[in-house]
């Protein structure tokens, strides 16, 4: 069973009980011995008031699109032939072992030549600009989907711990058109459609995408620095910035809940990191948790009087946040074999709508493999106001004891 949400005033005993439950796993079900902790509300007594937030943020997490649009060397990495060979050998050796993809770890997928570079890139994702593109990182057409999935997953475990992405336990996800109806906002996950995805953050610390096949048109990526967005809001609409720091926003769970859990979560959009016990003077950075698709799909609850509907001020705040991200976005196109990693702590990302090739063309549908990666605060991750902040597989979506799976196609 997934952890029950902690409300304000919950005891330390309850938190320890939930942590113990996450750690009590069957290795037959969870091959790496780790279980995704899942979605839950913040610890409300750790949410800081707007007055504690900075009026202006500076540093490497604040960037403008012109800083990178014409400087690909600052954010694009091209694997060398030797690096590709090292990845290929590690993948071949793992496949020979007969272990499932869900059991890949750094120990059984050694990359001694790449490990230091991947560690540096991980730090840049967490504490710098928050995005990275590996250009033609994997020769997917040569290796095929299975070896490509093994290689991609193996790279991912050097960035973070892979976590479950949906009720089905998909630890290797697939972004492709499954002909779901994007207007059924209370139940459909939009990555299964061709619709545009507004700026949002996923339920993980870092999201990765490996491009297996491109669309005929569209399906391109945008990334925005949320700290640059924060500075703009503070300068132009501090009233909206303040509203976004208040825990008055409800987020739908679209039915992906365990027994005993509520079907929605109340929280804020902007948070401050919790204090560092080892260094009380350390900066508490601004963290963003936002997905308008989950905020605007709750009418079934507001119509029943269970939760309040979005107020006019909230509707305006959501629109202004989206428009501000549009103003400062960096646009990028993923080619076949490219791998994109994006931090969800201090960037938001979006996707343009797309059209697949017609069946008679003989071309494949757009298909990206997705990883959701967790980085606990004890291993360099952000200090978040949640009871699972130091769990290895914090966040994600875990429904009861659903086993992690790594299929080669979406379902």
N, C-alpha and C positions, 0 to 999 in steps of 0.2 A: 504494500500500500504506500502511495506517495505521501509526503509529509503534510500534515494539517497546518493551515496558516496560523501564524502567531499574531495576536492583536496586542495593542498597547497594554502594558502591565503584565504581560505573560512572564512567568518566572523563568529563571535560568535553568531550573530543573526541566521545564517543558522543552526548552531549546536543546538541552543535552539529550533528552529522550528522542527528539526528532533526529538529531545527529546520529544517535546510536542506531536508529531504524534505517537510515541511509547506508550505514556501514555494515549492516547485517544483510549480506547478500549471498546468494547461491552461485558459486563460480560456474556451475553448469549453465545457468541462465545468463550470468554476466561474466563473460570469459576473461576480462581483464580485472575482475574483482571489484569493479567500481560501478555504482548506480547513479544515474542522473537524479539530482534532488528535486527538480521540477519547479513549477511556477508557484508563487505565494506572495502575499502582500509584504510591504516593507515593515520594519520595526518602527512603528509610528513615533515612539519616543526618541528615535534617533534622527528624525527628520528635522532639519534646521530651518528656522524662519528666514524669510526673504532678507531681513536686515543683516543676516550673517553672510550673505552671498557677496562676491566681489562686484564692484561697479564696472570693472574692466579687467580683462584677462590678457596676459602677455605670455610669450614663449612659443616653443615649436608646435604646440597643438593649435595655435592660431595661424591660419594660412588663407590665402586668397587663390582663386583659380589661376591667376596669371603667374603665381609663383612656380607652378608646375606644368601648365599647359604646353609651354615651349621648352621645357627642361626635362625630358623623359629620363635622363640619366639620374635624376634625383629620386625617382620612384619606380623605375622599371629595371628589373634584373634579368639578364639573359644567362641561362645556364650554359656553362662551357661543355664541350664534348666529354671531358673527364667527369664532370658532375652528373651529366645524364647517364653515363656508364655506371657510376656508383649507384644511382637510384635504380637503374635497370637491374643491376646485380642483386641489390637488396630485395627488390620485388621478386625476382626469380627464386632467390633462396627462400623467401617467405612462402611463396606458392608451393615450393617443393615440400615444405614442412607439413602441409595439409591443415594448418590452423585456419579458422575463419577470419575474415577481414576484421570483424569486431574485436579480435584478440591481438591486433597489432599494437606493439609498444615500442618505445625507443630501444629497449633491450633486445627485442627480436627483429628489429629493423634498423640495424646500425648504419649510420652515415658519418663515419669519422672525418671525412674530408669536408663535408658540408656543415657539420654541426655548429661550428663557431659562427659561420655566416648566418645560419638560421637563427641562432640565439640573438645575434645583433639585429636581425630583421624583426624578431619578436619584440625586442625592446623598443624599436622604432614604432611598431604598431601600437604598443601599449602607452608609450610616453612621448611619442613624436607626432608626426602628421596623421598617423592612424590608418594608412592604406599602403598597399604594395602590390605590384603586378609582376608576376614571373612570365616573361614573354616567351611563348612557345615552350613552356616548361616541360611538357610531356608530349612525346610523339604519339598521340592517341590513335591515329590512323594505322600506324605501324604496330603498336602494341595491342590494340583492341581494348574493349571496355573493361575486361576483367583485370588485366595487368595494369591498365591505367588507373583503375580504382584502387588497387593495392598500392601502387606508387604514390598516388595522391594522398591516400589515408596515411601512408608512412611518413610523408612530408608533414602532414597535419599534426601528428603527435609530437613533433618538435616545436610546434607553435602553442599547442594547448591540448587539453583532454577532450576527445570527441564526445558529444552528448546527444541524447535523443531529441529529435526535432518535431515529433508529432505523436499522436495517440498510438500509432502502429510501431513505435520504437525505432523509427528510421534513424540510424546513426550515420548512415551515408544517405543523404537526401538527393532528390532529383527535381530540378526545376524544369518542367516541361508542360506542354499543354495536354491536360487530361480531359479536356472538354467539359470542365466544371463551369457552372453558371456563376460568374463574378457578381451578379446582382443578389445572390443569396448570401448576404453578408454575415448572417448569424451562424452559418455552418461551413462555408467554403473558404479554404485557405487560398489566397489570391495567387500564390506561386503556381497553382495548378491550372491557371488560365493564361490568356494572352493579354489581359488588361494591363494598363499602366499601374505600377506600384508607386505610390506617393513616398515622400521621404520618411524613413522609419529606421528603427533599430530592431535587431532580432533578439531573441531571448538567450543570448550568449555573449561572451566577451569578444570573440572574433569570429567572423563568418568568412568562409572560403568558398570560392566557386571555380570549378574547372570546366572550361568550355569544350564539349564534345562535338557540338554541331551548332551552327549559327542559324538564325531565322533568315527568311528571304528579305524582310525589312524590319527595322526596329529591334527591340530587345537590348538596347544599349544602356550603359550604366552612368549614373551620376553620383557624386560624393560631395558632401559639404562639411566643413569644419563647424561643429556645433559651438565651439568657443568663439569663432568669428561671428556666428549667428547671435550668440549671447551678447556680445559687445554691441551689435547693431540694435538689438532689442532694448538694451539698457540705455542707449543713446536716443532712440526714436520712440520706443513704446515701453517705458519701465512698468506701466500698469499691466501690460501683458506678461512681461518677465516675472512680475510678482505673482500673477495668477498661476503661471506655469510651475511655480515652486510650491504651491499649496496642494495637499493631498485630497483634492476634491474631484479627481478624474477617475472614471471607471473604465476598466479595460475588459473586454469580452474574452472568454476562454474558448468560445465556439465548441462547447461540449467536450473539450479535451481535459476532463477532470477525473480525479480518483474518488472513490467512495468517501463521503463525508466532507468534501470540499465545495466551496461556493462556485457558481458558474461565472463569476466575474471577480475582478480584483480592484480595490480602491488604492490609488497612489497619486504621486505627483508626476510631473514630466521632468523637471530639473531637481536634482538632489546635490547636496554636498557630500563628499567623502566623509566617512567617520574618522575620528582622530586616530593617529598612529600611536599605540600604547608605548612603543619603543622610542618614539620621537614626537612628543606633544607639539613641538614647534613646526612640524612638517606641514606643508600646504595641504589644505583640504580642497581638492579640485571639484569643478562643476561637472556633474555626470548627467546624461540625458537618457531617458527611457520613454520612447514614443513610437506609436504606430496608429495613425488616424483610422485605418481600416478596422482596428479593434475598438476604437473609441466611438465610432459612428454606427456600430452594429448592435446596439443594446436596446433598441426600441421595444422589444418584447418585454423587457424588464421595467422600463420607464412607463410604458403604457399600463402595466399592472400595478404601478405605484410602489414597486419594490426598491427602485433607485430613482434619483432625480434625473430628468432629461438634461441634456446639455443646455446651459444658459446661453442667451445671446452673447454674453461676454466670452464664454468658452468657445462658441462657434467662431467668433472673430479671432480669438487667440490661435485656434487651430489653423485658420486660413492665413493669418499673418506669419505663423511659423513656417508653413509650406512655402509661401511667397518669398520669405527671406532666404530659405534654403535655395530656392530657384535663382535668386540673385547672385549667389556666391558659389554655385556648383562647379565642380570639375567634371567634364564629360570624358568618358573613355569607352572604347569599343573592345570587346573581348573577341579575339580570333581563336580558331580551333587550336587547342593545346595550351592556351593561356590560363594562368591561375591567378585569381585576384583574392587578396586577403584584406578585410576591412574591420576596423575596431568598432564595436558598438557603444563604447563608453563616451567618446567625444567626437564621433562623426555620425551623420545620418546618410543613408544611401537610398537611391531610387532606381527605377527601371522604366524605360519607355515601353509603350504598348508595342506589340509586334504581330507580324503575319508570317506564318510558316509557308514553306514551299508547298504547292499543291501536290497531291499524291501522284499524279501522272508525271511529275517532273523526275521522279526517281531520287530526289534529294531527301535526306533525313529531316525530321522535325528538329527545331531548336531544342537542345538538351544540355543542361549544365548539371554536373555533380556538385552537391553542396555539403559542406562540413560546418557544424556549429561547434566551436571550441571554447572550453572553459579554462580560465587562468585564475586559480584561487589567490587570495590576497597574500598568503604566505609564500607564494611563488612569483610575486611581482605583479599580481593583478590589482585592480582598483579596490579600495576599501569601501564596500557597499553596505547600506543599512538593511541587510537581510540576515536571517539567522544562519544561512548556509554560506556566508561570505568566504569562509576558509575551507569549504568542501572542495575536493578535487574536481568533481563534476557538478558544480553549482549551476543553477538555472536550467534552461532547456524545458522540455515538456515530457513528463513522465506520468503515465497513467497506470496506477496500481503497480503490479510487478511485470508489466509488459517487457518482454526480452528485447534487447537491441538487435536489429537486423541490418544487413548491408546488401541490399539487392542491387542489381545492375540496371533496373528500370524503375520508373515511378509507378505507384499504384494508389 
